[in-house]
Amino acid sequence: MKKRLCGMQSVLRKRVCDMLRFKAMLQKIDQSARKKTEVIISCLFLLVLVIIISTMSPNFLTYQNIRNLYNNALPYLFMGLGQTLVILLGCIDLSVGPMVSLATTICAVTMTDSTLGFLPGLVLCVIVGLCVGFMNGLLIVRGRIPAIIATLVTSSMLSGIALAILPVPGGEVPRSFAQVILGSLRGFSAAPYVIGAILIVTLWLMLNRTKFGKNIMATGGNEEAAHSSGIAVDRVKIAAFMLCGMLSSMGGVIIAARIGAGDPLIGAGFSINVIASVVLGGTALSGGRGGIIGTIAGVFILLIINNILNLLGVPSYYQQVMLGVLLIAALTLNALKIRRI
């Protein structure tokens, strides 16, 4: 009798374990399907915008215009993908714009037109971006300051440093460096596309195929559970902010190459635009949901909308109002999705 009871208990335990595994598998499939749905919606919206603007302007799909659009998108991709890592943690980085301004001023005063004369400025921008991100992360995890306040304070500091380096727009970024980054003025240059491809593939693999990427998603999904499971939450946050700072700085380097000078105020509107592109790509501000592909779609959605508004002759101040309305709509849809989960 005891053997039968033990046998029935073991069978029952096995069935319960199988049911729990099956339930966990279904939940994982459901979460994956939701993530893919958000990406598909963003990409479809982007496709609709491309069709609309193509009918409005026959020159939109020409090679020259596509190259210009991509060159405009490249710095946003750097900033947006860095911001994505931070937002996936349930945080936000408002120092992205001022970091861009600071990077342009560093480039303008350190780069020379000699062979590899751009290298010291480039290395300095990387170091400064990493240091700023480290400071942001340290204020958040050690100082226990909310991310939005910590990065707002950092923004003010970076803006002041940028103005101290270059009080007015000026300086000079070597033309040869600009041609390498953005492509030659004549003929085809693969450099911008190679840079973008390396950035996207590297971050996608990091977020989806490495332990660090999984730790970011776990921390953003439930910080207490992540900490309980042995994840070094503080280190993950600091590393994510460091990557965001470095990528924002690289976005500033690309902008400096494009305008050929430094500008201590050029990044003023970038922070809100970058956050908008990430949210439009389906990444939840609450953390734990979103990804790289959605942000890429969000960046191009934002740029194409601006392109449409420019074609229609809408004044810049109304464009800012429309951007705010679009961001509110995206946040509202995002909040509704979270409530359903």
KACOR-V341795 format. One record per helix or strand. SS is the DSSP state (@ for helix, = for strand). FROM is the first residue (numbers start at 1). TO is the last residue. If there is no record, write none. Layout:
BEGIN
SS;FROM;TO  SS;FROM;TO
END
This chain:
BEGIN
@;2;56  @;63;87  @;96;110  @;119;141  @;147;165  =;170;170  @;175;182  @;191;209  @;211;221  @;223;228  @;233;259  =;262;262  @;270;280  @;292;311  @;316;340
END
